[in-house]
Amino acid sequence: MPGIAIASTPREPDSCAGRTNTWTVDQSTGASYDATFYSPGGESILIEIDHPENIGDLEIYVSADKSDPAPLCSGASCDGARAEFVSDKFSLWFRTKGARATADDAFTVTFSCAATPVIDDEAQASSSALSGWSSDISSAVGNAGTGSGPTADGFFFSTPVDEATDGAPRAWAQISGHNYNGALDGSGVELTLGVDMEISPQARAGLLLSIGKNDFEGADTISYETVTLGAYLNADLKGGDFSAWAAFAKPDVTVNGVSHVATRKGLGLRYSLGKELGAIYLTGFGSLDAASETHPDFTNTRTRGSFGAKATWNHGSDLEPWVSLAVDAQKIDSDGISSSFVKPSLGAGLSYRGANHRLSLRIDYSYLTADTTDTALSLRYSRSF
């Protein structure tokens, strides 16, 4: 296979910030290219491609010494990919396989060396607060239930408080305490109130009000005070339980004593379906939620998909213990830096049902960001009238 080799001139390790190598790739024939960069550390290579739609079988590899190459990316995903230095010498190369028939489908690949972006404490805190906020609302709304029959939802069992109260207005309250550990340590508390009513025999709609406070400690001291307004829907759908919510808030954010107001909005969907398996009621569930938070200097966005299962014992009785396991896939764009990760989340709880009320206690362990965990303890009470 024909190839072209281009290497940088060796020099003493120093900052390579601002240095670039650019190649134009004619995919009518296969080709390979390589380059070597030097750095004292704390830097990375950013890959940019001018026409990613023209990429065929492109593969990019990275290595500290070329003896053990590791694939960095392939195809269009290479546009915007970043590779961090693992030593003071960094080799990077790619190859194509002649995936296009003519030179008209050429594209350029640029490797640029710059300081590795670092998410500061304020952006880290925003990511954690945003993730915890949407999780609290999603759980509280899902737990409201439709009131039309026993259903199970996500981490929480959702069921009518009493068949005789179907169609009656219902109010509920949930308070959650959070302990954050990782990139930033901190704590938080969220009180969520809701009221809903029947809009059809299979659905209930309601409004929610949530008041929260979060405190983070790192190089900076950061606090959030947030009042949230939102609306939600619970419905029976094809034998399972469906919930949806949308919410808006204007958090007061204080960083090292200096305050500003951010704008936060989010929405979420959840569906679950359960089945009796002997003494256990097993529920499969999936959810998708997205939220964004805009500050004067940056914007944070987050998308999360979650899939898992929950096992409930003594299903249908007054006292029901349960455990759950899920896999959460998240994508966060924070201060212009993107990250994606897949992490597990665990839950356990106990639910008590009375004649026209229900009391639930739970504990959850999950990841707010790739390196920040959240341990949450929540108490919820609902009552029909």
C-alpha positions as CSV (number, residue, x, y, z in Angstrom):
1,M,0.0,0.0,0.0
2,P,1.5,3.4,-1.0
3,G,2.4,5.6,1.9
4,I,3.9,9.0,2.8
5,A,5.8,9.5,6.1
6,I,6.3,13.0,7.6
7,A,8.0,13.4,10.9
8,S,8.7,16.5,12.9
9,T,12.3,17.5,13.6
10,P,13.4,16.1,17.0
11,R,14.1,18.7,19.6
12,E,14.4,19.1,23.3
13,P,11.1,18.4,25.1
14,D,9.3,21.8,25.5
15,S,5.8,23.1,25.0
16,C,4.4,22.2,21.6
17,A,1.4,24.5,22.1
18,G,0.4,26.2,18.9
19,R,2.2,23.7,16.6
20,T,0.2,22.0,13.9
21,N,0.7,19.3,11.2
22,T,-1.8,19.2,8.3
23,W,-2.2,16.6,5.5
24,T,-4.5,16.5,2.6
25,V,-5.8,12.9,2.0
26,D,-6.7,11.7,-1.5
27,Q,-8.8,8.6,-0.9
28,S,-8.5,7.3,-4.4
29,T,-5.4,5.5,-3.1
30,G,-4.6,4.2,0.3
31,A,-2.1,6.3,2.3
32,S,-0.4,6.5,5.7
33,Y,1.0,9.4,7.5
34,D,2.8,9.9,10.8
35,A,4.3,12.6,13.0
36,T,6.1,12.9,16.3
37,F,5.5,15.7,18.9
38,Y,7.5,16.6,22.0
39,S,6.1,18.0,25.3
40,P,6.9,18.3,29.0
41,G,3.4,17.1,29.8
42,G,0.0,18.6,30.5
43,E,-0.7,19.0,26.8
44,S,-2.7,17.1,24.2
45,I,-3.2,16.7,20.4
46,L,-6.5,17.8,18.9
47,I,-7.6,16.2,15.6
48,E,-9.7,18.3,13.2
49,I,-11.0,17.2,9.8
50,D,-12.4,19.7,7.3
51,H,-14.8,17.2,5.5
52,P,-15.6,14.4,7.9
53,E,-18.4,13.3,5.5
54,N,-15.7,12.2,3.0
55,I,-14.0,9.9,5.5
56,G,-13.9,6.2,4.6
57,D,-11.9,3.6,6.4
58,L,-9.8,6.1,8.3
59,E,-8.0,4.9,11.4
60,I,-5.8,7.0,13.8
61,Y,-3.3,5.5,16.3
62,V,-1.4,6.9,19.2
63,S,1.7,5.7,21.1
64,A,4.4,6.9,23.4
65,D,7.1,5.1,21.4
66,K,5.3,3.4,18.5
67,S,6.0,0.0,20.0
68,D,2.5,-0.5,21.3
69,P,0.1,1.5,19.2
70,A,-3.4,2.0,20.5
71,P,-6.4,2.9,18.2
72,L,-7.7,6.4,19.1
73,C,-10.6,6.6,16.7
74,S,-12.0,5.5,13.4
75,G,-14.2,7.1,10.7
76,A,-16.0,10.4,11.3
77,S,-15.6,10.1,15.1
78,C,-12.0,11.2,14.6
79,D,-13.1,14.8,13.9
80,G,-12.7,16.6,17.3
81,A,-11.0,13.6,19.0
82,R,-8.3,14.5,21.5
83,A,-5.3,12.4,22.6
84,E,-3.4,13.3,25.8
85,F,0.4,13.0,26.1
86,V,1.5,10.0,28.1
87,S,5.2,10.8,27.9
88,D,7.5,13.7,26.7
89,K,7.5,12.1,23.2
90,F,4.2,11.4,21.4
91,S,3.8,9.6,18.1
92,L,0.6,9.9,16.2
93,W,-0.3,8.4,12.8
94,F,-3.2,7.4,10.6
95,R,-4.0,5.4,7.5
96,T,-6.7,5.1,4.9
97,K,-7.7,2.3,2.7
98,G,-8.8,4.0,-0.5
99,A,-12.5,4.0,0.4
100,R,-13.4,6.5,-2.3
101,A,-12.9,6.2,-6.0
102,T,-11.8,9.7,-6.9
103,A,-9.7,12.6,-5.5
104,D,-12.9,14.7,-5.3
105,D,-13.6,13.2,-2.0
106,A,-10.3,14.4,-0.5
107,F,-10.2,15.9,3.0
108,T,-7.5,17.4,5.3
109,V,-6.5,16.2,8.7
110,T,-4.9,18.6,11.2
111,F,-3.1,17.6,14.3
112,S,-2.7,20.6,16.6
113,C,-0.8,20.6,19.9
114,A,-2.2,22.7,22.8
115,A,-2.6,22.7,26.5
116,T,-5.0,20.0,27.7
117,P,-8.3,21.6,28.5
118,V,-9.1,21.4,32.2
119,I,-12.7,21.7,33.6
120,D,-12.5,24.2,36.4
121,D,-14.3,23.9,39.7
122,E,-17.2,26.0,38.7
123,A,-17.9,23.9,35.6
124,Q,-17.5,20.7,37.6
125,A,-20.0,22.0,40.2
126,S,-22.4,22.9,37.5
127,S,-22.2,19.4,36.0
128,S,-22.8,17.8,39.4
129,A,-25.6,20.1,40.4
130,L,-27.3,19.7,37.1
131,S,-27.1,15.9,37.1
132,G,-28.4,15.6,40.7
133,W,-31.2,18.0,40.0
134,S,-32.6,16.1,37.0
135,S,-32.2,12.8,38.9
136,D,-34.2,14.1,41.9
137,I,-37.0,15.3,39.6
138,S,-37.1,12.2,37.5
139,S,-37.3,9.9,40.5
140,A,-40.0,12.1,42.3
141,V,-42.2,12.3,39.2
142,G,-41.8,8.6,38.3
143,N,-42.8,7.7,41.9
144,A,-46.1,9.7,41.6
145,G,-47.7,6.9,39.6
146,T,-51.0,6.9,37.7
147,G,-53.3,5.6,40.4
148,S,-55.0,3.2,38.0
149,G,-53.3,0.0,39.1
150,P,-50.1,-1.5,40.5
151,T,-47.1,-0.4,38.5
152,A,-43.4,-0.2,39.0
153,D,-41.1,2.6,38.0
154,G,-37.4,2.8,37.7
155,F,-35.7,2.8,41.1
156,F,-39.0,3.3,42.9
157,F,-42.2,1.3,43.3
158,S,-45.2,3.3,42.1
159,T,-48.7,2.2,42.9
160,P,-52.1,3.8,43.9
161,V,-52.4,4.4,47.6
162,D,-55.8,2.9,47.5
163,E,-58.2,1.8,44.7
164,A,-61.0,3.7,46.3
165,T,-59.1,7.0,45.7
166,D,-58.8,6.6,42.0
167,G,-59.5,10.0,40.3
168,A,-59.0,12.0,43.5
169,P,-56.4,14.8,43.7
170,R,-53.1,13.6,45.2
171,A,-50.3,15.5,46.8
172,W,-46.8,14.3,47.6
173,A,-43.5,15.5,49.0
174,Q,-39.9,14.1,48.7
175,I,-36.8,15.3,50.5
176,S,-33.4,14.0,49.4
177,G,-30.0,14.5,51.0
178,H,-26.8,14.1,48.9
179,N,-23.1,13.5,49.6
180,Y,-20.7,14.2,46.7
181,N,-17.3,12.7,46.5
182,G,-14.6,12.8,43.7
183,A,-13.5,15.7,41.5
184,L,-15.4,17.9,43.9
185,D,-16.6,17.1,47.4
186,G,-19.8,18.5,48.7
187,S,-23.4,18.0,49.9
188,G,-26.9,18.9,48.8
189,V,-30.5,18.8,49.9
190,E,-33.6,18.9,47.7
191,L,-37.3,19.3,48.7
192,T,-39.8,18.5,45.9
193,L,-43.5,19.0,46.3
194,G,-46.2,17.9,43.8
195,V,-49.9,17.7,43.2
196,D,-51.7,15.9,40.4
197,M,-55.2,14.9,39.3
198,E,-56.7,12.5,36.9
199,I,-57.1,13.6,33.3
200,S,-58.3,10.2,32.0
201,P,-58.8,6.8,33.4
202,Q,-55.2,5.9,32.4
203,A,-53.3,9.2,33.1
204,R,-52.6,11.9,35.7
205,A,-51.1,15.3,35.2
206,G,-49.5,17.5,37.8
207,L,-47.3,20.5,38.8
208,L,-44.2,20.4,40.9
209,L,-42.2,22.9,43.0
210,S,-38.6,22.0,44.1
211,I,-36.3,23.9,46.4
212,G,-32.6,22.9,46.6
213,K,-29.2,23.9,48.0
214,N,-25.8,22.5,47.0
215,D,-22.4,23.2,48.4
216,F,-19.1,22.2,46.8
217,E,-15.5,22.5,48.1
218,G,-12.4,22.4,45.9
219,A,-9.9,25.0,44.9
220,D,-13.1,27.2,44.9
221,T,-16.0,27.4,47.3
222,I,-19.3,27.1,45.3
223,S,-22.9,27.1,46.4
224,Y,-26.2,26.8,44.6
225,E,-29.7,27.8,45.8
226,T,-32.4,26.7,43.3
227,V,-36.1,27.1,43.1
228,T,-37.7,24.9,40.3
229,L,-41.1,24.9,38.7
230,G,-42.2,22.1,36.5
231,A,-45.0,19.9,35.1
232,Y,-45.3,16.2,34.7
233,L,-47.5,13.4,33.3
234,N,-47.9,9.8,34.5
235,A,-49.8,7.2,32.3
236,D,-50.5,3.5,31.9
237,L,-49.0,2.6,28.5
238,K,-49.2,-0.9,27.0
239,G,-49.3,-2.6,30.4
240,G,-46.4,-0.5,31.8
241,D,-45.9,2.8,33.5
242,F,-44.8,5.9,31.5
243,S,-43.8,9.3,33.0
244,A,-42.6,12.6,31.5
245,W,-41.5,15.9,33.0
246,A,-40.3,19.3,32.1
247,A,-38.8,21.9,34.5
248,F,-37.2,25.3,34.7
249,A,-35.1,27.1,37.3
250,K,-32.9,30.2,37.8
251,P,-30.2,29.0,40.3
252,D,-28.4,31.6,42.5
253,V,-24.7,30.6,42.2
254,T,-22.0,31.9,44.5
255,V,-18.3,31.3,43.7
256,N,-15.9,32.5,46.3
257,G,-18.4,35.1,47.6
258,V,-19.3,36.4,44.1
259,S,-22.8,35.7,43.0
260,H,-24.6,35.4,39.6
261,V,-27.8,33.9,38.3
262,A,-27.8,30.9,35.9
263,T,-30.6,29.5,33.8
264,R,-31.5,25.8,34.0
265,K,-34.0,23.7,32.1
266,G,-34.6,20.0,31.6
267,L,-36.9,17.3,30.5
268,G,-37.2,13.5,31.0
269,L,-39.0,10.4,29.9
270,R,-39.2,7.0,31.7
271,Y,-40.9,3.7,31.0
272,S,-41.1,0.5,33.1
273,L,-42.7,-2.9,32.8
274,G,-43.0,-5.5,35.5
275,K,-43.7,-9.2,35.8
276,E,-44.2,-11.6,38.7
277,L,-41.4,-14.2,39.0
278,G,-42.3,-16.4,42.0
279,A,-41.8,-14.4,45.2
280,I,-40.2,-11.5,43.4
281,Y,-41.8,-8.8,41.2
282,L,-39.1,-8.0,38.6
283,T,-39.3,-4.6,36.8
284,G,-37.3,-3.6,33.7
285,F,-37.0,0.1,33.1
286,G,-35.4,2.6,30.8
287,S,-35.2,6.4,31.0
288,L,-33.8,9.3,29.0
289,D,-33.3,12.9,30.4
290,A,-31.5,16.0,29.2
291,A,-30.7,19.3,30.9
292,S,-28.8,22.4,30.3
293,E,-27.4,25.2,32.5
294,T,-26.3,28.6,31.2
295,H,-23.9,30.8,33.1
296,P,-22.4,34.2,32.0
297,D,-19.1,32.6,31.0
298,F,-20.1,29.1,29.9
299,T,-23.0,26.6,29.2
300,N,-23.3,23.1,30.6
301,T,-25.4,20.4,28.9
302,R,-26.0,16.8,30.0
303,T,-27.8,13.9,28.4
304,R,-28.3,10.6,30.2
305,G,-29.8,7.2,29.2
306,S,-30.4,4.6,31.9
307,F,-31.4,1.0,31.6
308,G,-31.8,-1.5,34.5
309,A,-33.9,-3.8,36.6
310,K,-35.5,-3.8,40.0
311,A,-36.6,-6.6,42.3
312,T,-39.4,-6.1,44.8
313,W,-40.4,-8.6,47.5
314,N,-43.9,-8.9,49.1
315,H,-45.3,-7.2,46.0
316,G,-48.8,-5.8,46.7
317,S,-48.4,-6.0,50.5
318,D,-48.3,-3.1,52.9
319,L,-44.5,-3.3,53.3
320,E,-42.3,-3.8,50.3
321,P,-38.4,-4.0,50.3
322,W,-36.6,-3.6,46.9
323,V,-33.2,-3.4,45.3
324,S,-32.2,-2.1,41.8
325,L,-29.2,-2.2,39.5
326,A,-28.9,0.1,36.4
327,V,-26.4,1.1,33.8
328,D,-26.2,4.9,33.1
329,A,-24.7,6.3,29.9
330,Q,-24.0,10.0,30.1
331,K,-22.6,12.7,27.8
332,I,-21.6,16.0,29.3
333,D,-20.5,19.2,27.5
334,S,-18.9,21.4,30.1
335,D,-17.3,24.7,29.4
336,G,-16.6,23.6,25.8
337,I,-15.1,20.2,26.8
338,S,-17.1,17.0,26.0
339,S,-16.9,13.8,28.0
340,S,-18.9,10.5,27.8
341,F,-19.0,7.6,30.2
342,V,-20.9,4.5,31.2
343,K,-21.3,3.8,34.9
344,P,-23.4,1.5,37.2
345,S,-25.9,2.8,39.7
346,L,-27.4,1.0,42.7
347,G,-30.5,1.5,44.7
348,A,-32.3,-0.1,47.7
349,G,-35.4,0.9,49.6
350,L,-38.5,0.1,51.7
351,S,-42.0,1.2,51.0
352,Y,-45.1,1.3,53.3
353,R,-48.6,1.7,52.1
354,G,-51.6,2.7,54.2
355,A,-55.3,3.2,53.4
356,N,-54.8,6.5,51.6
357,H,-51.1,7.3,51.9
358,R,-47.7,5.9,51.2
359,L,-44.3,6.4,52.8
360,S,-41.0,5.4,51.0
361,L,-37.4,5.4,52.1
362,R,-34.5,4.7,49.7
363,I,-30.7,5.0,49.3
364,D,-29.0,5.4,45.9
365,Y,-25.4,5.4,44.7
366,S,-24.6,6.8,41.3
367,Y,-22.2,8.8,39.2
368,L,-22.9,12.5,38.5
369,T,-19.8,12.9,36.4
370,A,-17.1,10.4,35.3
371,D,-15.2,11.0,38.6
372,T,-17.8,12.4,41.0
373,T,-20.2,10.0,42.9
374,D,-23.4,10.8,44.7
375,T,-24.8,8.9,47.7
376,A,-28.4,10.0,48.2
377,L,-30.9,9.2,51.0
378,S,-34.5,10.1,50.2
379,L,-37.8,10.1,52.1
380,R,-41.1,10.4,50.2
381,Y,-44.7,10.7,51.4
382,S,-47.9,10.8,49.2
383,R,-51.5,11.1,50.1
384,S,-54.8,11.0,48.2
385,F,-57.9,13.1,49.1
